[in-house]
Amino acid sequence: MLNWTRRVFALALVTTLAACGGSDDITLDPPQNIVQIAQTDSRFTVLAEAVVAANLAGALSAPGPLTVFAPTDAAFNALLTELGITKAQLLADRPLLTAVLQYHVLGSQVLRADVPLGRPITPLAGGIFKVESNAGALVITDGRNRTANITTTDIRAANGVIHVVDKVILPANRNVVETAIASAPEFSLLVEAVVAANLQGTLSGAGPFTVFAPTNAAFAALLTELGTSKEALFADTDLLTKVLTYHVVPGRVLRATVPVGPAITTVNGDTFTVGSTLAITDRRSRTANITATDVLGSNGVIHVIDRVILPNNITLPTSRNIVQTALALPQFSVLAEAVVAANLQGTLAGTGPFTVFAPTNAAFTALLTELGITKEALLADVPLLTAVLQYHVLNGQVLRAAVPVGQAITPLAGGIFKIDSRTAGLVVTDGRNRTANITATDLRTSNGVIHVIDKVLLPPNRNIVETAIASAPEFSILVEAVVAANLQGTLSGTGPFTVFAPTNAAFAALLTELGITKEALLANTPLLTSVLTYHVLPARVLRAGVPVGPAITTVQGGTFTVNSSLAIIDARGRRANITTTDMLTSNGVIHVIDRVILPAP
């Protein structure tokens, strides 16, 4: 009876105070817990359903204290649109629902005044999010770098506090590597570099890591600064690894906790400093600006920088000579052995400058198979080894942009090779008409430049006549004709010569045209000699150097012209098509034609 009387009295007192304009904080019953508030507040009907569906009502009704960032119904509706699912599907997916809801809950009470701005906040679900102040308003950045506004703060509950948010926040679903990939193309070179250095597994691990991520523009500037190419830099995996790990700090360091002034130790073991303007000074006194901060990932955080920073514990490509570079890169270990075996290390470590087309270990392995010998046998054959290695070296520095495409290139060993531009890149044709791809260019050294190739080049081992013989049966009649005219000695000489070589089909067509037999033609030495020498130029003229339009004087003394479609018009107005060009030989070059050309009568 006494309790009832007290309740009536209290009710009367509250009514009187309310009528007199008293405090709204006065309440009769004990305050509601977090779940009860969600169930009775019309803003949170979906949240209340979700809590029940995820079987979290008991946990969120416990004594706590807890902090809940409570999404409104509008926030849930926006999430459904974003995910492309229905409310029923969301409520039925208990693992997803539980993870999402627990990501909104902290295991302690954090009032508005105590929110740790800019620092990692760890919810019950794990992972992190952060809260920042923007013109006085609070904004959450979630694990997927989405933002939500905190629209109301400090709704007190019996077991904690509620802050209202206008967006459902989501835990991270990408690690730092996946986050960089998702940010392509801005970080596509960084991702390529991480893969080339085989660091993707490490940076996808548990961490946490803080990555200072250079943009593509930053990598492009570094290549210019070092005077090297992307392919060459990425081929130097030891250097690349040291540079990349210099951009990684162990632990998750958000913008608010970046130490300004003191040295920051990286995974590389070297240090850098950050100034008050968020500029990094690396160990070479170069500066990089931090242009964006706190890109969150499941295993760390990314800060964007506008320059690749460099540690002190590396040797840059431009500081090594060609031999030191080959010794430093594991993919050139056989080349380095070969240079030592041929006693060329002194030459290639000299002032230069030199250009070296450097075969990889895989290229040497393929050569051994091709020649049917062992590495030991190759390294022991010093004359062969010296000739082969010097065939890969040019006097002078020839960068990618200055490569004389299609022209004859003369290496230290003598002879020639040529380089053509194809859709897939640059291709070398060696003296034996074998091709190698240039897989990386412009690896700068202190005494020249290295271009990487995927096949060992070989100097020519056949002259024009031997090449024609080796190409039988296509040129068997041409070879017979050269022998019948006693020209094999001349065309096997020093030269150089350019031969426009008719095929057997071309000779067969000529016999029909002249109405004679092969035997009759081969027996007519003056005619045969005149015709054959009309197919020879007294110099090496590759396809790129064939003059289009002007008369071309042959060894026979007569002339012909070549038009823009690579057709020869002979002295009698007859046409022959050049079907294949630039078959290299030790004393010249062969171009294949589909008709025997004839001098003036």
Summary of the structure (lengths in Angstrom):
residues: 601
radius of gyration: 39.3
end to end distance: 141.8
largest distance: 144.2
contacts: 1929
relative contact order: 0.06
helix: 37%
strand: 24%
